[in-house]
Amino acid sequence: MKKNLGNVDRVVRILIAVVFAVLYFTGTVTGVLGIILLILGAVFVVTSIVSFCPIYWSLGWSDKKEA
């Protein structure tokens, strides 16, 4: 699995995941939408940790600078 996420993309994904978690746990977003945002936030965290996004890979995109 070749890394395809750069540092900026990883940080943005983590920040979005934190916003989703805050919205859910403060009760601002509830119900099905809250659960969907929480799951999406978890996916963002996992893809940030492994620096790999399957959607980027399937589209042939890469945010990772080649050294």
Secondary structure, 3 states (H helix, E strand, C coil): CCCCCCHHHHHHHHHHHHHHHHHHHCCCCCHHHHHHHHHHHHHHHHHHHHCCCHHHHHHCCCCCCCC
